[in-house]
Amino acid sequence: MPEQTTNKTDFFDKATEAIKVSERDFEQILKLLEHPPRPNDKLQAAIAALPCTL
């Protein structure tokens, strides 16, 4: 049976992991976080299909 997690911090500690990336990849990740690409038509349609209350 899976271990029950009662503390949110414990959950995130177990749900995340560190990965190593090159300096070039790290710079690309930061660039995308600071300036994300515009949503494409498929993503915009998915957003429009969401219920108004989430």
PyMOL Python script that loads the backbone (N, CA, C, O; Angstrom):
from pymol import cmd

cmd.read_pdbstr("""\
ATOM      1  N   MET A   1       0.851  -1.188   0.000  1.00  0.00           N
ATOM      2  CA  MET A   1       0.000   0.000   0.000  1.00  0.00           C
ATOM      3  C   MET A   1       0.893   1.247   0.000  1.00  0.00           C
ATOM      4  O   MET A   1       1.880   1.284   0.735  1.00  0.00           O
ATOM      5  N   PRO A   2       0.568   2.281  -0.816  1.00  0.00           N
ATOM      6  CA  PRO A   2       1.399   3.499  -0.859  1.00  0.00           C
ATOM      7  C   PRO A   2       1.405   4.211   0.485  1.00  0.00           C
ATOM      8  O   PRO A   2       0.435   4.172   1.241  1.00  0.00           O
ATOM      9  N   GLU A   3       2.521   4.858   0.755  1.00  0.00           N
ATOM     10  CA  GLU A   3       2.658   5.623   1.985  1.00  0.00           C
ATOM     11  C   GLU A   3       1.768   6.858   1.935  1.00  0.00           C
ATOM     12  O   GLU A   3       1.746   7.566   0.928  1.00  0.00           O
ATOM     13  N   GLN A   4       1.039   7.121   3.010  1.00  0.00           N
ATOM     14  CA  GLN A   4       0.174   8.303   3.080  1.00  0.00           C
ATOM     15  C   GLN A   4       1.020   9.527   3.406  1.00  0.00           C
ATOM     16  O   GLN A   4       1.862   9.491   4.304  1.00  0.00           O
ATOM     17  N   THR A   5       0.792  10.595   2.680  1.00  0.00           N
ATOM     18  CA  THR A   5       1.494  11.858   2.927  1.00  0.00           C
ATOM     19  C   THR A   5       0.503  12.829   3.551  1.00  0.00           C
ATOM     20  O   THR A   5      -0.533  13.138   2.963  1.00  0.00           O
ATOM     21  N   THR A   6       0.824  13.302   4.735  1.00  0.00           N
ATOM     22  CA  THR A   6      -0.073  14.223   5.423  1.00  0.00           C
ATOM     23  C   THR A   6       0.444  15.654   5.390  1.00  0.00           C
ATOM     24  O   THR A   6      -0.318  16.590   5.633  1.00  0.00           O
ATOM     25  N   ASN A   7       1.699  15.837   5.099  1.00  0.00           N
ATOM     26  CA  ASN A   7       2.301  17.153   5.097  1.00  0.00           C
ATOM     27  C   ASN A   7       2.584  17.559   3.650  1.00  0.00           C
ATOM     28  O   ASN A   7       3.208  16.807   2.902  1.00  0.00           O
ATOM     29  N   LYS A   8       2.123  18.751   3.259  1.00  0.00           N
ATOM     30  CA  LYS A   8       2.325  19.200   1.875  1.00  0.00           C
ATOM     31  C   LYS A   8       3.807  19.309   1.527  1.00  0.00           C
ATOM     32  O   LYS A   8       4.201  19.030   0.395  1.00  0.00           O
ATOM     33  N   THR A   9       4.621  19.710   2.488  1.00  0.00           N
ATOM     34  CA  THR A   9       6.051  19.800   2.240  1.00  0.00           C
ATOM     35  C   THR A   9       6.621  18.434   1.916  1.00  0.00           C
ATOM     36  O   THR A   9       7.434  18.298   1.002  1.00  0.00           O
ATOM     37  N   ASP A  10       6.200  17.422   2.660  1.00  0.00           N
ATOM     38  CA  ASP A  10       6.664  16.053   2.384  1.00  0.00           C
ATOM     39  C   ASP A  10       6.256  15.631   0.982  1.00  0.00           C
ATOM     40  O   ASP A  10       7.038  15.002   0.270  1.00  0.00           O
ATOM     41  N   PHE A  11       5.038  15.973   0.583  1.00  0.00           N
ATOM     42  CA  PHE A  11       4.563  15.612  -0.754  1.00  0.00           C
ATOM     43  C   PHE A  11       5.468  16.207  -1.818  1.00  0.00           C
ATOM     44  O   PHE A  11       5.898  15.502  -2.731  1.00  0.00           O
ATOM     45  N   PHE A  12       5.761  17.491  -1.712  1.00  0.00           N
ATOM     46  CA  PHE A  12       6.577  18.132  -2.733  1.00  0.00           C
ATOM     47  C   PHE A  12       8.018  17.647  -2.693  1.00  0.00           C
ATOM     48  O   PHE A  12       8.668  17.562  -3.735  1.00  0.00           O
ATOM     49  N   ASP A  13       8.525  17.329  -1.512  1.00  0.00           N
ATOM     50  CA  ASP A  13       9.871  16.769  -1.426  1.00  0.00           C
ATOM     51  C   ASP A  13       9.944  15.456  -2.186  1.00  0.00           C
ATOM     52  O   ASP A  13      10.945  15.174  -2.845  1.00  0.00           O
ATOM     53  N   LYS A  14       8.905  14.661  -2.099  1.00  0.00           N
ATOM     54  CA  LYS A  14       8.890  13.361  -2.761  1.00  0.00           C
ATOM     55  C   LYS A  14       8.516  13.475  -4.239  1.00  0.00           C
ATOM     56  O   LYS A  14       8.874  12.603  -5.031  1.00  0.00           O
ATOM     57  N   ALA A  15       7.814  14.519  -4.616  1.00  0.00           N
ATOM     58  CA  ALA A  15       7.322  14.664  -5.984  1.00  0.00           C
ATOM     59  C   ALA A  15       8.303  15.401  -6.890  1.00  0.00           C
ATOM     60  O   ALA A  15       8.094  15.461  -8.102  1.00  0.00           O
ATOM     61  N   THR A  16       9.343  15.949  -6.336  1.00  0.00           N
ATOM     62  CA  THR A  16      10.294  16.702  -7.148  1.00  0.00           C
ATOM     63  C   THR A  16      11.655  16.035  -7.119  1.00  0.00           C
ATOM     64  O   THR A  16      11.983  15.283  -6.201  1.00  0.00           O
ATOM     65  N   GLU A  17      12.423  16.324  -8.126  1.00  0.00           N
ATOM     66  CA  GLU A  17      13.784  15.833  -8.166  1.00  0.00           C
ATOM     67  C   GLU A  17      14.635  16.853  -8.901  1.00  0.00           C
ATOM     68  O   GLU A  17      14.127  17.616  -9.723  1.00  0.00           O
ATOM     69  N   ALA A  18      15.900  16.867  -8.612  1.00  0.00           N
ATOM     70  CA  ALA A  18      16.823  17.787  -9.268  1.00  0.00           C
ATOM     71  C   ALA A  18      17.412  17.099 -10.489  1.00  0.00           C
ATOM     72  O   ALA A  18      17.745  15.914 -10.449  1.00  0.00           O
ATOM     73  N   ILE A  19      17.536  17.843 -11.557  1.00  0.00           N
ATOM     74  CA  ILE A  19      18.207  17.318 -12.741  1.00  0.00           C
ATOM     75  C   ILE A  19      19.340  18.273 -13.096  1.00  0.00           C
ATOM     76  O   ILE A  19      19.266  19.472 -12.824  1.00  0.00           O
ATOM     77  N   LYS A  20      20.359  17.742 -13.691  1.00  0.00           N
ATOM     78  CA  LYS A  20      21.485  18.574 -14.112  1.00  0.00           C
ATOM     79  C   LYS A  20      21.309  18.917 -15.580  1.00  0.00           C
ATOM     80  O   LYS A  20      21.017  18.053 -16.406  1.00  0.00           O
ATOM     81  N   VAL A  21      21.490  20.184 -15.886  1.00  0.00           N
ATOM     82  CA  VAL A  21      21.423  20.641 -17.276  1.00  0.00           C
ATOM     83  C   VAL A  21      22.682  21.454 -17.567  1.00  0.00           C
ATOM     84  O   VAL A  21      23.343  21.969 -16.666  1.00  0.00           O
ATOM     85  N   SER A  22      22.979  21.545 -18.828  1.00  0.00           N
ATOM     86  CA  SER A  22      24.146  22.330 -19.232  1.00  0.00           C
ATOM     87  C   SER A  22      23.860  23.818 -19.027  1.00  0.00           C
ATOM     88  O   SER A  22      22.710  24.227 -18.865  1.00  0.00           O
ATOM     89  N   GLU A  23      24.905  24.601 -19.038  1.00  0.00           N
ATOM     90  CA  GLU A  23      24.763  26.059 -18.917  1.00  0.00           C
ATOM     91  C   GLU A  23      23.879  26.600 -20.044  1.00  0.00           C
ATOM     92  O   GLU A  23      23.042  27.473 -19.817  1.00  0.00           O
ATOM     93  N   ARG A  24      24.070  26.076 -21.260  1.00  0.00           N
ATOM     94  CA  ARG A  24      23.280  26.506 -22.414  1.00  0.00           C
ATOM     95  C   ARG A  24      21.805  26.181 -22.206  1.00  0.00           C
ATOM     96  O   ARG A  24      20.944  27.024 -22.461  1.00  0.00           O
ATOM     97  N   ASP A  25      21.506  24.968 -21.745  1.00  0.00           N
ATOM     98  CA  ASP A  25      20.119  24.582 -21.505  1.00  0.00           C
ATOM     99  C   ASP A  25      19.501  25.403 -20.374  1.00  0.00           C
ATOM    100  O   ASP A  25      18.332  25.780 -20.448  1.00  0.00           O
ATOM    101  N   PHE A  26      20.278  25.678 -19.335  1.00  0.00           N
ATOM    102  CA  PHE A  26      19.791  26.486 -18.220  1.00  0.00           C
ATOM    103  C   PHE A  26      19.411  27.882 -18.699  1.00  0.00           C
ATOM    104  O   PHE A  26      18.375  28.418 -18.304  1.00  0.00           O
ATOM    105  N   GLU A  27      20.237  28.460 -19.537  1.00  0.00           N
ATOM    106  CA  GLU A  27      19.938  29.790 -20.085  1.00  0.00           C
ATOM    107  C   GLU A  27      18.662  29.755 -20.928  1.00  0.00           C
ATOM    108  O   GLU A  27      17.863  30.691 -20.887  1.00  0.00           O
ATOM    109  N   GLN A  28      18.474  28.678 -21.689  1.00  0.00           N
ATOM    110  CA  GLN A  28      17.270  28.536 -22.513  1.00  0.00           C
ATOM    111  C   GLN A  28      16.025  28.407 -21.630  1.00  0.00           C
ATOM    112  O   GLN A  28      14.984  28.991 -21.931  1.00  0.00           O
ATOM    113  N   ILE A  29      16.135  27.646 -20.549  1.00  0.00           N
ATOM    114  CA  ILE A  29      15.012  27.483 -19.615  1.00  0.00           C
ATOM    115  C   ILE A  29      14.634  28.834 -19.015  1.00  0.00           C
ATOM    116  O   ILE A  29      13.456  29.190 -18.965  1.00  0.00           O
ATOM    117  N   LEU A  30      15.632  29.581 -18.564  1.00  0.00           N
ATOM    118  CA  LEU A  30      15.351  30.906 -17.997  1.00  0.00           C
ATOM    119  C   LEU A  30      14.703  31.826 -19.024  1.00  0.00           C
ATOM    120  O   LEU A  30      13.762  32.555 -18.708  1.00  0.00           O
ATOM    121  N   LYS A  31      15.206  31.790 -20.248  1.00  0.00           N
ATOM    122  CA  LYS A  31      14.654  32.618 -21.323  1.00  0.00           C
ATOM    123  C   LYS A  31      13.176  32.285 -21.555  1.00  0.00           C
ATOM    124  O   LYS A  31      12.347  33.184 -21.702  1.00  0.00           O
ATOM    125  N   LEU A  32      12.852  30.985 -21.586  1.00  0.00           N
ATOM    126  CA  LEU A  32      11.465  30.575 -21.812  1.00  0.00           C
ATOM    127  C   LEU A  32      10.562  30.932 -20.634  1.00  0.00           C
ATOM    128  O   LEU A  32       9.393  31.266 -20.829  1.00  0.00           O
ATOM    129  N   LEU A  33      11.093  30.864 -19.419  1.00  0.00           N
ATOM    130  CA  LEU A  33      10.297  31.254 -18.250  1.00  0.00           C
ATOM    131  C   LEU A  33      10.019  32.755 -18.246  1.00  0.00           C
ATOM    132  O   LEU A  33       8.926  33.190 -17.884  1.00  0.00           O
ATOM    133  N   GLU A  34      11.008  33.539 -18.649  1.00  0.00           N
ATOM    134  CA  GLU A  34      10.851  34.993 -18.663  1.00  0.00           C
ATOM    135  C   GLU A  34      10.034  35.469 -19.855  1.00  0.00           C
ATOM    136  O   GLU A  34       9.330  36.476 -19.766  1.00  0.00           O
ATOM    137  N   HIS A  35      10.123  34.753 -20.967  1.00  0.00           N
ATOM    138  CA  HIS A  35       9.425  35.144 -22.195  1.00  0.00           C
ATOM    139  C   HIS A  35       8.817  33.903 -22.842  1.00  0.00           C
ATOM    140  O   HIS A  35       9.340  33.399 -23.836  1.00  0.00           O
ATOM    141  N   PRO A  36       7.720  33.414 -22.284  1.00  0.00           N
ATOM    142  CA  PRO A  36       7.120  32.192 -22.833  1.00  0.00           C
ATOM    143  C   PRO A  36       6.570  32.418 -24.235  1.00  0.00           C
ATOM    144  O   PRO A  36       6.193  33.536 -24.585  1.00  0.00           O
ATOM    145  N   PRO A  37       6.525  31.353 -25.039  1.00  0.00           N
ATOM    146  CA  PRO A  37       5.962  31.496 -26.390  1.00  0.00           C
ATOM    147  C   PRO A  37       4.466  31.759 -26.336  1.00  0.00           C
ATOM    148  O   PRO A  37       3.805  31.422 -25.354  1.00  0.00           O
ATOM    149  N   ARG A  38       3.936  32.357 -27.382  1.00  0.00           N
ATOM    150  CA  ARG A  38       2.501  32.621 -27.457  1.00  0.00           C
ATOM    151  C   ARG A  38       1.758  31.294 -27.587  1.00  0.00           C
ATOM    152  O   ARG A  38       2.268  30.365 -28.214  1.00  0.00           O
ATOM    153  N   PRO A  39       0.568  31.190 -27.008  1.00  0.00           N
ATOM    154  CA  PRO A  39      -0.199  29.943 -27.133  1.00  0.00           C
ATOM    155  C   PRO A  39      -0.627  29.702 -28.579  1.00  0.00           C
ATOM    156  O   PRO A  39      -1.042  30.630 -29.274  1.00  0.00           O
ATOM    157  N   ASN A  40      -0.523  28.453 -29.025  1.00  0.00           N
ATOM    158  CA  ASN A  40      -0.938  28.128 -30.391  1.00  0.00           C
ATOM    159  C   ASN A  40      -2.453  27.923 -30.447  1.00  0.00           C
ATOM    160  O   ASN A  40      -3.130  27.992 -29.421  1.00  0.00           O
ATOM    161  N   ASP A  41      -2.975  27.674 -31.635  1.00  0.00           N
ATOM    162  CA  ASP A  41      -4.429  27.532 -31.809  1.00  0.00           C
ATOM    163  C   ASP A  41      -5.004  26.384 -30.986  1.00  0.00           C
ATOM    164  O   ASP A  41      -6.088  26.508 -30.417  1.00  0.00           O
ATOM    165  N   LYS A  42      -4.283  25.273 -30.924  1.00  0.00           N
ATOM    166  CA  LYS A  42      -4.773  24.104 -30.181  1.00  0.00           C
ATOM    167  C   LYS A  42      -4.884  24.423 -28.686  1.00  0.00           C
ATOM    168  O   LYS A  42      -5.864  24.044 -28.044  1.00  0.00           O
ATOM    169  N   LEU A  43      -3.897  25.110 -28.135  1.00  0.00           N
ATOM    170  CA  LEU A  43      -3.943  25.480 -26.720  1.00  0.00           C
ATOM    171  C   LEU A  43      -5.056  26.486 -26.461  1.00  0.00           C
ATOM    172  O   LEU A  43      -5.767  26.375 -25.462  1.00  0.00           O
ATOM    173  N   GLN A  44      -5.216  27.456 -27.337  1.00  0.00           N
ATOM    174  CA  GLN A  44      -6.280  28.441 -27.163  1.00  0.00           C
ATOM    175  C   GLN A  44      -7.663  27.781 -27.202  1.00  0.00           C
ATOM    176  O   GLN A  44      -8.559  28.177 -26.457  1.00  0.00           O
ATOM    177  N   ALA A  45      -7.838  26.776 -28.067  1.00  0.00           N
ATOM    178  CA  ALA A  45      -9.109  26.058 -28.127  1.00  0.00           C
ATOM    179  C   ALA A  45      -9.348  25.273 -26.840  1.00  0.00           C
ATOM    180  O   ALA A  45     -10.474  25.211 -26.347  1.00  0.00           O
ATOM    181  N   ALA A  46      -8.297  24.678 -26.304  1.00  0.00           N
ATOM    182  CA  ALA A  46      -8.425  23.929 -25.047  1.00  0.00           C
ATOM    183  C   ALA A  46      -8.797  24.871 -23.895  1.00  0.00           C
ATOM    184  O   ALA A  46      -9.619  24.524 -23.047  1.00  0.00           O
ATOM    185  N   ILE A  47      -8.202  26.033 -23.869  1.00  0.00           N
ATOM    186  CA  ILE A  47      -8.520  27.022 -22.825  1.00  0.00           C
ATOM    187  C   ILE A  47      -9.970  27.473 -22.964  1.00  0.00           C
ATOM    188  O   ILE A  47     -10.682  27.592 -21.967  1.00  0.00           O
ATOM    189  N   ALA A  48     -10.402  27.722 -24.181  1.00  0.00           N
ATOM    190  CA  ALA A  48     -11.782  28.167 -24.411  1.00  0.00           C
ATOM    191  C   ALA A  48     -12.794  27.092 -24.012  1.00  0.00           C
ATOM    192  O   ALA A  48     -13.925  27.409 -23.643  1.00  0.00           O
ATOM    193  N   ALA A  49     -12.392  25.831 -24.086  1.00  0.00           N
ATOM    194  CA  ALA A  49     -13.303  24.728 -23.751  1.00  0.00           C
ATOM    195  C   ALA A  49     -13.404  24.473 -22.246  1.00  0.00           C
ATOM    196  O   ALA A  49     -14.271  23.724 -21.795  1.00  0.00           O
ATOM    197  N   LEU A  50     -12.515  25.097 -21.474  1.00  0.00           N
ATOM    198  CA  LEU A  50     -12.571  24.887 -20.015  1.00  0.00           C
ATOM    199  C   LEU A  50     -13.816  25.518 -19.423  1.00  0.00           C
ATOM    200  O   LEU A  50     -14.292  26.537 -19.923  1.00  0.00           O
ATOM    201  N   PRO A  51     -14.352  24.925 -18.365  1.00  0.00           N
ATOM    202  CA  PRO A  51     -15.477  25.570 -17.694  1.00  0.00           C
ATOM    203  C   PRO A  51     -15.014  26.877 -17.049  1.00  0.00           C
ATOM    204  O   PRO A  51     -13.837  27.036 -16.725  1.00  0.00           O
ATOM    205  N   CYS A  52     -15.927  27.784 -16.871  1.00  0.00           N
ATOM    206  CA  CYS A  52     -15.587  29.095 -16.300  1.00  0.00           C
ATOM    207  C   CYS A  52     -15.145  28.995 -14.852  1.00  0.00           C
ATOM    208  O   CYS A  52     -14.390  29.844 -14.378  1.00  0.00           O
ATOM    209  N   THR A  53     -15.596  27.983 -14.147  1.00  0.00           N
ATOM    210  CA  THR A  53     -15.231  27.825 -12.747  1.00  0.00           C
ATOM    211  C   THR A  53     -14.334  26.604 -12.590  1.00  0.00           C
ATOM    212  O   THR A  53     -14.748  25.473 -12.845  1.00  0.00           O
ATOM    213  N   LEU A  54     -13.127  26.848 -12.176  1.00  0.00           N
ATOM    214  CA  LEU A  54     -12.198  25.747 -11.928  1.00  0.00           C
ATOM    215  C   LEU A  54     -11.911  25.656 -10.463  1.00  0.00           C
ATOM    216  O   LEU A  54     -11.146  24.790 -10.036  1.00  0.00           O
TER     217      LEU A  54
END
""", "prot")
cmd.dss("prot")
cmd.show_as("cartoon", "prot")
cmd.util.cbc("prot")
cmd.orient("prot")
